[in-house]
């Protein structure tokens, strides 16, 4: 874990502020251009224990896949790619609680269908602020990681068509427990 200064957070389960959060991805097509997209439906887990360490997790609902091209999106949801009928979610679970700092690393596992592989997230902590007028305290972070689509049986080898690496980017806001 890389840290500069640890952050003290209130213990408990922090709720996702879905209106101010996003999950995006990037994959290269034909080796020359990036295709970008989002997942519109996801959940997060961010639980802080009494020592101040946080346990992180996320569930992404694959049927919410969107690249802005309806025909491509419908194809990617089919059995030869994401196979959302049989594999509706991609989950990430941190292996151990981590101390939140300006930057830190979360070692975890991603699961798609019956396949689980190690994944590392690099996290940049945005801080904690009070939302004006409500008294609610919000926290934010950015996290990035890369998965290999063929490790999870997504899209077959497709040499030259799609890169194996899929970069996943999370922009997450959380609401402090009461």
N, C-alpha and C positions, 0 to 999 in steps of 0.2 A: 504494500500500500504506500502510495506517495502522499505525503501531507506537508502542509506548510503551517497551518494552525488549526487545531481541532475545533469543532463547533459543538456547543452544548444545546441539546434539543430536549423538549418535553417528552417524557416517556409516554408510550401508548401507540395506538394505531392512527397514523396520519391518513386522512381521506384524500382521494384523488379529486383535484379540481379539473374535471374533464373538459370544461369549456376553455381552459387555458393550457391544455396539454396536447401533445401530438406524438404519433409514432410514424416515422418515415423510413424509406429504404431507397437504396441506389444500387443498380446493377448495370454493367456495361453490355451493350448490344453490338454485335459484330466487331467488338474490340475498338470501336471508334467513337461511340457516343454513350452517354449515360441515360438510362431510363430511370425516372424518379417516380415514386408513388407513396401512398399513405395507407394506413390501416385506420379506419374510422371508429372502430370499436375495440376497446382494450380496458383492462383493469390493472391496477398496481397494488402492491403490498409494500408498505413502508412502516415497520414497527420498530420503535425505539425502546430498548430495555432500560432498566434502572441505572445501568452503568453508562448510558449514553450511546451505546452501539446500536446500529440499525440493521435489521434484516430486510433484504430487498427481494422483490419478486414481481413478475408481470405475466399476464395472460393476454395474448393477442388473438382476436377472432378473425380467422383467415377469410371468411366470406365478406369482410368489410374492405378487402383489397381494392385499391383504386389508383389507376395511373392516368385517369382522364381520358382513356380510350375504351369505350364500352365493349367493343368486340375483343380486344386484347384481354381485358379483365375477365370476360366470360371464359375465354380459352384458358387462362392461367388458373382459374378456379377448378378446372376439369381434372380428371384422374391422371393425365400425363404430366401435370405440373403439381399444384398444391393439393389436389384431391380433397377439397373441403368437405365433401360428403362423408369421407372416412377419417379425415384428419382435420377437425374443425378449429383446432387451436394450436398455437405455438406458445409454449410456456418457458419462462426463465425463472430459476430459483438460485439465489446466492447460496453458496456452500456454508458460509459462516457470517455472523454479525460483523459489521465493519464500523470503524470510527469515521464519522463524517468530518471532512476537512475541505480546504479549498479545492484540492484535487485528490482523488483516491481511486483505487482499483477494486472491482468486485469480481471475484472468481466465482463462477457458477456453472449451471448446466441448463442447456436448452433442450426441450423435448418437443418433437413433432411426430405424432402418431406413436409408434412403438420404439422410436429411435431417440436416444439421449446422448448428447455430445457436450464436452466442455466448451464454455464460452467465457471470455473475459470482457467486462465492460470498463471503459475508461470514463470516469465521472468528473464533471466540473460542477462544483457546488455554487449555486447562485445566491444563497443566503436566505434570511428570514425577515419578512417585513409585515407590518400591520396594514391590512386593507383599510383605507380611509372610510370612515363612517360606519364600519361594522364591528370593529374591535377584533375581528378574526385575524389570526396570524397565518400567513402563507409562506411556504418554503418552495424553492425551485432548484432544479438541477438539469443538466444536460448529460446524456450518456451515449456513448457510441461503442459499437462492437461489430465484429464481422463473423458471419457464418458461411460455411461452404454448402451451397444448395445440394450438391451431389452427396454430401454426408447424410442428408436427410431424404434422399431419393426424389428430389424435386427436379423434374425436367430432363432426366437422363443426362448423358454426357454433353450432347449438343456442341461438339467442338467448333469453335469459331463463331457460334451464334450468340451464346450468352456466357459471360464470365462465370466462373464457379463462385467467386466471392460476392456476397451480398452484404453491403454495409447497412446496418440498422442504426437509426438515430432517434433517441427519445428526448423530448422536451417536456418535462413534467413539473407541474405545480401541485403542491399538497397543502391541505388545511390542517392546522395543528389540532390535536384532540382537546376537547373541553376539559 
